[in-house]
Amino acid sequence: MKTVTLDVQGMTCGGCVASVTRMLTGIDGVQSAQVSLDKSEATVVFDEQKTAPASLVAAVEDGGFDAALKGA
């Protein structure tokens, strides 16, 4: 398992946090996603054999939020 942190912009409420969490945990291979409104980030634990960081970013962006790998 690998852990990455995504910078997520555009979240304004708890509903946004729930949406981003649902988007990420719906991806095959994602074990968990902790989304923080205060920090504007999501920490995701995933199986590298099933998905990649770029797919995580793409899923969040497809949901209408801006996302990028933190530190990338």
C-alpha positions in Angstrom: 0.0 0.0 0.0 1.1 3.5 -0.8 0.0 6.8 0.8 -0.2 10.1 -1.1 -1.6 13.5 -0.1 -3.6 15.5 -2.6 -4.1 19.3 -2.5 -7.9 19.8 -3.1 -9.2 23.2 -3.9 -12.9 24.2 -4.1 -14.3 22.5 -1.1 -16.5 24.8 0.9 -18.5 22.6 3.3 -18.9 19.2 4.8 -20.9 18.0 1.8 -17.9 18.7 -0.4 -15.7 16.7 2.0 -18.2 13.8 1.8 -18.3 14.0 -2.0 -14.5 14.0 -2.4 -14.3 11.1 0.1 -16.9 9.1 -1.9 -15.1 9.8 -5.2 -11.8 8.6 -3.9 -13.1 5.5 -2.0 -15.1 4.5 -5.0 -11.8 3.9 -7.0 -10.8 0.2 -7.2 -7.7 -0.2 -5.1 -8.3 2.7 -2.6 -8.2 1.4 0.9 -9.0 4.7 2.7 -9.3 8.5 2.1 -9.1 11.1 4.9 -10.3 14.4 3.5 -9.7 17.7 5.4 -11.7 20.9 4.7 -9.4 22.9 7.0 -6.2 21.8 5.2 -7.8 21.5 1.7 -6.2 18.1 1.3 -6.9 14.4 1.0 -4.7 11.7 2.3 -5.3 8.5 0.4 -4.0 4.9 1.0 -4.1 2.8 -2.1 -2.8 -0.3 -3.8 -0.3 0.6 -6.5 -1.2 -2.5 -8.5 -4.7 -1.3 -9.0 -4.6 2.5 -9.3 -2.1 5.4 -9.6 -1.9 8.9 -8.1 -2.8 10.4 -11.5 -6.1 8.5 -11.4 -6.9 9.8 -7.9 -6.3 13.4 -9.1 -8.4 12.8 -12.2 -11.3 11.4 -10.2 -11.4 14.5 -7.9 -11.1 16.8 -10.9 -14.0 15.0 -12.7 -16.1 15.7 -9.6 -15.6 19.4 -10.1 -12.7 20.2 -7.7 -9.2 21.2 -8.4 -6.6 18.6 -7.3 -2.9 18.1 -7.5 -0.4 15.8 -5.8 1.0 17.7 -2.8 4.7 18.2 -3.1 4.8 17.4 -6.8 
